[in-house]
């Protein structure tokens, strides 16, 4: 019984994470609704993760000097 429950939960988890990791069509929502803004935010987060922009920002925030930041980006 526990194995069936865990199996069902794991299948549900994997299906929802795959669905959230794709660019969604936001035109089906009103432009002034909070669903549209959430859709746009999710698309922006997906695009920034895909381009590697977030890694560069994290490297910039963690570096103390400009030369340290440039050394991190070189590697």
QUIKAUR-V218277 format. One record per residue. N is the residue number from 1. SS is DSSP state (a for helix, b for strand, c for the rest). PHI is phi in degrees with one decimal (* if undefined). BURIAL is b if it has 16 or more other C-alpha atoms within 10 Angstrom, else e. Layout:
N:SS:PHI:BURIAL + N:SS:PHI:BURIAL
This chain:
1:c:*:e + 2:a:-67.0:e + 3:a:-64.6:e + 4:a:-64.8:e + 5:a:-64.6:e + 6:a:-64.9:e + 7:a:-64.1:e + 8:a:-65.2:e + 9:a:-65.2:e + 10:a:-66.6:e + 11:a:-63.7:e + 12:a:-62.4:e + 13:a:-63.5:e + 14:a:-67.6:e + 15:a:-68.6:e + 16:a:-75.0:e + 17:a:-71.1:e + 18:a:-68.3:e + 19:a:-67.1:e + 20:a:-80.0:e + 21:c:-95.5:e + 22:c:-120.1:e + 23:c:-72.8:e + 24:c:-102.5:e + 25:c:-86.8:e + 26:a:-91.5:e + 27:a:-70.2:e + 28:a:-78.0:e + 29:c:-104.8:e + 30:c:-65.9:e + 31:c:-69.2:e + 32:c:-103.0:e + 33:c:-93.0:e + 34:a:-73.9:e + 35:a:-66.0:e + 36:a:-64.6:b + 37:a:-65.0:e + 38:a:-65.1:e + 39:a:-62.8:b + 40:a:-63.8:b + 41:a:-63.8:e + 42:a:-63.5:b + 43:a:-65.1:b + 44:a:-66.2:e + 45:a:-63.7:e + 46:a:-64.2:b + 47:a:-66.6:b + 48:a:-71.2:e + 49:a:-68.6:e + 50:a:-68.2:e + 51:a:-82.4:e + 52:c:85.3:e + 53:a:-64.8:e + 54:a:-66.7:e + 55:a:-64.9:e + 56:a:-66.0:e + 57:a:-66.7:e + 58:a:-63.9:e + 59:a:-63.5:e + 60:a:-66.7:b + 61:a:-67.5:e + 62:a:-83.1:e + 63:c:-84.1:e + 64:c:-92.1:e + 65:c:-129.0:e + 66:a:-66.5:e + 67:a:-66.2:e + 68:a:-65.7:e + 69:a:-63.0:b + 70:a:-67.3:e + 71:a:-68.0:e + 72:a:-65.6:e + 73:a:-72.7:e + 74:a:-67.4:e + 75:c:-79.7:e
